[in-house]
Amino acid sequence: MTAVAHGDAGDKVIFNNLHFEIRGGEIVDITGPSGSGKSTLLTAFARLNVNTAGTFTLDGVDSDSLTPQQWRERVAYLPQTSVLIGETVIDAIRLPFTLRVRTSADHESAERRLPDALVRETLDSMGCEDIDLTRPVHELSGGQAARVSLARTLLTHPAVLLADEVDAGLDDENANKVADILRAAADAGTAVVRIRHRQADGRANKIIVLANGTLSDAPAQQPQDKAQEGQAR
């Protein structure tokens, strides 16, 4: 895989000849210094970055044999800054299901596909008990918007979840809840790739460092917080 940045001073190769593999049920954390290309790598996996080139396969199927829509139905990307479209929280979370109803021959309503009770349960498990489903999305804080966006993505049950610092705006308690949710998603079969700058939380199966254009394995670190340590066992 290759990534090139275009600027006034000319083109700059961010990384080249990278190889990355993840299996369903795993969480892989990507760390590294700022500017090393971590977000670029994630958008390349999502087929969202025109400045990258590479071969991507999912369950043995080459991405070139799938449309971008088919790829993104199975490979979900969560950016650092959440984008929530809709008047209310429930509207924003149901958006993928609303679009699916419009483009599918199966016209079962988005409300039936994703009932309020399931959305409520998912948000509560992420520490969002205070977020009413009818709350306008523009009233959410950055941390709340990040968790609502994560809930929306998880409810689509992707095969691969690419999470770009989704816990960056959260306090330790709620970051721990989000980590539990991602671990549960992995245990259910989802492959999860996380970009993180926080200290290791014990959920990842592997930690990889991206620096100077190369990927290298990092030794797993044990979480120092006793509460996290107990949950990671």
KAQUI-V570790 format. One record per run of one state. SS is the DSSP state (2 for helix, 1 for strand, 0 for the rest). FROM is the first residue (numbers start at 1). TO is the last residue. Records with the same first field share a line. If there is no record, write none. Layout:
SS=FROM-TO + FROM-TO
//
This chain:
0=1-1 + 8-9 + 16-26 + 32-37 + 46-51 + 54-56 + 59-60 + 66-67 + 79-87 + 104-109 + 114-115 + 126-135 + 140-141 + 155-159 + 165-171 + 188-190 + 196-205 + 212-213 + 219-225 + 233-233
1=2-7 + 10-15 + 27-31 + 52-53 + 57-58 + 61-62 + 75-78 + 88-88 + 136-136 + 160-164 + 191-195 + 206-211 + 214-218
2=38-45 + 63-65 + 68-74 + 89-103 + 110-113 + 116-125 + 137-139 + 142-154 + 172-187 + 226-232
//
